[in-house]
Amino acid sequence: MLTNYESKSYAGEPDAGLQGGLNITDVADPADPKHVHFWPYDKSGLHRFTYDGRYAYISPELEGYVGNIVMILDIKDPSRPVEVGRWHMPGQWIAGGEEPTWEADAHRCYHPIRMGNRLYTSYWHGGFVILNINDMSIPKFVSDLDGPALRVPDPHLPADPVRYRGRKWMVVADKDAGALWTQHPGAMLWMVNIIDETNPIPVATDQLDPENLSPRSGCHQPAEDVKGTEIPVA
């Protein structure tokens, strides 16, 4: 049984007194931004999020959970955001008696991206997860592809799925884990076939020529909104 739930061997400990959360700003006048609301979280804060004009799909870190989880916020009234629903990977909810099968917070929500009634969510060393949000109050698991299967130490972000020649694809980026996984061949861009979304199949990778590159050179993040067959990648 793992006992180091509170160990932050990957993310590190937040500074004492840090209050993380989501800040909402009115930029109707770009020259004079106005603070609207700060929505604090129980712990150190959130990492990344997407916003569709009504709902924010966020990655907060909350008391009772190990690592960041998926949450949906209704921001119809920007001064009073309301939680609509949440989802966590089984093993994260330690306050509910769950036990993670991974070290520390290695499996945690990194970035949910909505397309239609799906959330395509990177989960750090937990790979990525596809969630059905037909009912936003109860996001439902559709499928995942974990690190060992994908050989990815830290999927940074699945881009919007695209259709090419009649097939549905996900563009998935690694994030170089550096010293955390020294045996990994380096961060790559992955093409994952999800024509059957219950069975994601990685079919190809792309990577810079490693010659003369530093150990931290590699894929980090693709354009999140895919418009065609050319995809800018950091």
C-alpha positions as CSV (number, residue, x, y, z in Angstrom):
1,M,0.0,0.0,0.0
2,L,1.3,3.4,-0.9
3,T,1.5,5.9,2.0
4,N,3.1,8.9,0.4
5,Y,-0.2,10.5,-0.8
6,E,0.9,14.0,0.2
7,S,4.4,13.6,-1.2
8,K,4.8,16.0,-4.1
9,S,7.9,14.4,-5.6
10,Y,7.0,15.5,-9.1
11,A,5.2,18.9,-8.7
12,G,7.1,20.1,-5.6
13,E,5.6,21.9,-2.6
14,P,3.8,25.2,-3.0
15,D,5.2,28.2,-1.2
16,A,3.8,28.8,2.3
17,G,0.7,30.9,2.2
18,L,0.1,30.5,-1.5
19,Q,-3.6,30.8,-2.5
20,G,-4.2,29.4,-5.9
21,G,-7.4,29.7,-7.9
22,L,-9.1,31.0,-11.0
23,N,-9.0,34.8,-11.7
24,I,-11.8,36.3,-13.8
25,T,-11.1,39.7,-15.5
26,D,-13.4,41.9,-17.6
27,V,-11.5,43.1,-20.7
28,A,-14.3,44.9,-22.4
29,D,-11.9,47.9,-22.4
30,P,-8.5,46.3,-23.2
31,A,-6.8,49.4,-21.9
32,D,-8.5,49.1,-18.6
33,P,-8.9,45.5,-17.4
34,K,-11.2,45.2,-14.4
35,H,-11.1,42.4,-11.8
36,V,-14.4,40.5,-11.6
37,H,-13.9,37.6,-9.3
38,F,-11.3,35.3,-7.8
39,W,-12.4,31.7,-7.2
40,P,-10.0,30.1,-4.7
41,Y,-9.3,26.4,-4.4
42,D,-8.7,24.3,-1.3
43,K,-5.0,23.7,-2.1
44,S,-2.4,25.2,-4.3
45,G,-4.6,25.9,-7.4
46,L,-5.1,24.8,-10.9
47,H,-2.9,24.1,-13.9
48,R,-4.6,24.6,-17.3
49,F,-8.2,25.1,-18.5
50,T,-10.3,25.7,-21.6
51,Y,-13.4,28.0,-21.8
52,D,-16.2,27.9,-24.3
53,G,-17.9,31.2,-23.4
54,R,-20.1,29.6,-20.7
55,Y,-18.3,26.7,-19.1
56,A,-14.7,26.4,-18.0
57,Y,-13.1,23.0,-18.0
58,I,-10.4,23.2,-15.4
59,S,-7.8,21.1,-13.5
60,P,-7.9,22.1,-9.8
61,E,-6.1,20.5,-6.9
62,L,-8.6,19.9,-4.0
63,E,-8.5,18.7,-0.5
64,G,-9.2,15.0,-0.3
65,Y,-7.7,14.1,-3.6
66,V,-4.1,13.3,-4.6
67,G,-3.2,15.3,-7.7
68,N,-5.4,17.6,-9.8
69,I,-8.8,16.4,-11.0
70,V,-11.2,17.4,-13.8
71,M,-13.9,20.0,-12.9
72,I,-16.5,21.9,-14.9
73,L,-17.5,25.4,-13.8
74,D,-20.5,27.4,-15.0
75,I,-19.4,31.0,-15.5
76,K,-22.8,32.4,-16.7
77,D,-22.4,34.9,-13.9
78,P,-18.7,35.7,-13.8
79,S,-19.0,37.1,-10.3
80,R,-20.4,33.7,-9.0
81,P,-18.8,30.7,-10.7
82,V,-20.7,27.5,-9.9
83,E,-19.3,23.9,-10.0
84,V,-21.3,21.8,-12.3
85,G,-19.5,18.5,-12.2
86,R,-16.2,16.8,-11.5
87,W,-14.3,13.6,-12.4
88,H,-11.2,11.9,-11.0
89,M,-9.1,9.0,-12.0
90,P,-9.9,6.0,-9.7
91,G,-7.3,6.1,-6.9
92,Q,-7.2,9.9,-6.5
93,W,-10.0,10.3,-4.0
94,I,-8.1,9.3,-0.9
95,A,-10.7,11.0,1.4
96,G,-13.2,8.5,0.0
97,G,-11.0,5.5,0.8
98,E,-9.3,5.1,-2.6
99,E,-5.7,4.2,-2.9
100,P,-3.5,5.3,-5.8
101,T,-1.4,2.7,-7.6
102,W,1.2,5.2,-8.6
103,E,3.8,7.3,-6.8
104,A,2.7,10.6,-5.3
105,D,0.7,12.8,-7.7
106,A,2.1,11.2,-10.9
107,H,-1.4,10.7,-12.2
108,R,-3.2,14.1,-12.3
109,C,-5.3,16.2,-14.6
110,Y,-3.2,18.4,-16.8
111,H,-5.6,20.0,-19.3
112,P,-9.2,19.2,-20.3
113,I,-10.2,20.2,-23.9
114,R,-13.8,20.1,-24.9
115,M,-15.0,19.2,-28.4
116,G,-18.8,18.5,-28.7
117,N,-19.9,16.3,-25.9
118,R,-16.4,15.0,-25.1
119,L,-13.5,16.1,-22.9
120,Y,-10.1,15.1,-24.2
121,T,-7.9,15.3,-21.1
122,S,-4.2,14.8,-20.6
123,Y,-3.4,13.2,-17.3
124,W,0.4,13.5,-16.9
125,H,1.9,10.1,-16.2
126,G,-1.6,8.6,-16.4
127,G,-1.7,9.1,-20.2
128,F,-4.9,10.7,-21.5
129,V,-8.6,10.2,-20.8
130,I,-11.7,10.7,-23.0
131,L,-14.8,11.7,-21.0
132,N,-18.4,11.9,-22.1
133,I,-20.1,15.1,-20.8
134,N,-23.6,14.7,-22.2
135,D,-24.5,15.1,-18.6
136,M,-22.0,17.7,-17.3
137,S,-23.0,16.9,-13.7
138,I,-21.7,13.3,-14.1
139,P,-18.8,13.1,-16.6
140,K,-18.4,9.5,-17.7
141,F,-15.3,7.6,-18.6
142,V,-15.1,6.5,-22.3
143,S,-11.5,5.3,-22.6
144,D,-7.9,6.0,-21.8
145,L,-4.4,5.3,-22.9
146,D,-1.9,5.2,-20.1
147,G,1.7,5.9,-20.0
148,P,3.1,2.4,-20.3
149,A,0.8,1.6,-23.3
150,L,1.7,4.8,-25.0
151,R,5.3,4.9,-23.8
152,V,4.7,8.5,-22.8
153,P,5.9,9.9,-19.5
154,D,3.8,13.0,-19.5
155,P,1.1,13.6,-22.2
156,H,0.9,17.3,-22.2
157,L,-2.2,17.9,-24.1
158,P,-4.5,16.2,-26.6
159,A,-5.4,18.6,-29.4
160,D,-8.9,18.8,-30.8
161,P,-9.7,15.6,-32.7
162,V,-9.6,16.0,-36.4
163,R,-11.1,14.0,-39.3
164,Y,-8.7,13.0,-42.1
165,R,-9.7,10.7,-45.0
166,G,-12.8,9.7,-43.1
167,R,-11.0,8.7,-39.9
168,K,-11.0,10.5,-36.5
169,W,-7.6,11.3,-35.0
170,M,-6.2,12.8,-31.9
171,V,-3.0,14.8,-31.9
172,V,-1.2,14.1,-28.6
173,A,2.0,15.7,-27.4
174,D,4.5,14.5,-24.8
175,K,6.1,16.8,-22.4
176,D,9.7,16.0,-21.7
177,A,9.9,14.6,-18.2
178,G,13.6,15.2,-18.0
179,A,15.3,13.5,-15.1
180,L,12.0,11.9,-14.0
181,W,12.2,9.3,-16.7
182,T,15.7,9.1,-18.1
183,Q,15.1,6.0,-20.2
184,H,12.4,7.6,-22.3
185,P,13.4,8.3,-25.9
186,G,12.3,11.9,-25.7
187,A,9.2,13.9,-26.1
188,M,7.2,13.1,-29.3
189,L,4.1,14.1,-31.2
190,W,1.7,11.2,-31.5
191,M,-1.1,10.4,-34.0
192,V,-3.8,8.4,-32.3
193,N,-6.7,6.8,-34.2
194,I,-10.0,7.2,-32.3
195,I,-12.4,6.1,-35.0
196,D,-13.4,3.7,-32.2
197,E,-13.1,6.0,-29.3
198,T,-13.3,3.1,-26.8
199,N,-10.1,1.7,-28.2
200,P,-7.5,4.5,-29.0
201,I,-4.7,3.2,-31.2
202,P,-1.4,5.1,-31.5
203,V,-0.2,4.7,-35.1
204,A,2.6,7.1,-35.6
205,T,5.0,9.5,-34.0
206,D,7.1,12.5,-35.0
207,Q,10.2,13.7,-33.3
208,L,13.0,16.1,-34.1
209,D,16.3,14.6,-35.1
210,P,18.1,14.1,-31.8
211,E,21.5,15.0,-33.3
212,N,23.0,18.1,-31.6
213,L,19.9,18.7,-29.5
214,S,19.9,19.3,-25.8
215,P,18.4,16.6,-23.5
216,R,15.3,18.8,-23.0
217,S,14.6,19.4,-26.7
218,G,11.4,17.8,-27.8
219,C,7.7,18.1,-28.4
220,H,5.8,20.1,-25.7
221,Q,2.4,21.3,-27.0
222,P,0.5,21.3,-30.3
223,A,-1.9,24.0,-31.5
224,E,-5.1,23.2,-29.5
225,D,-7.5,24.2,-32.2
226,V,-6.7,22.2,-35.3
227,K,-7.7,23.9,-38.6
228,G,-6.1,21.7,-41.2
229,T,-3.4,19.2,-41.9
230,E,-0.5,21.5,-40.8
231,I,-0.2,21.7,-37.0
232,P,2.2,24.2,-35.3
233,V,4.0,22.4,-32.4
234,A,6.2,23.9,-29.6
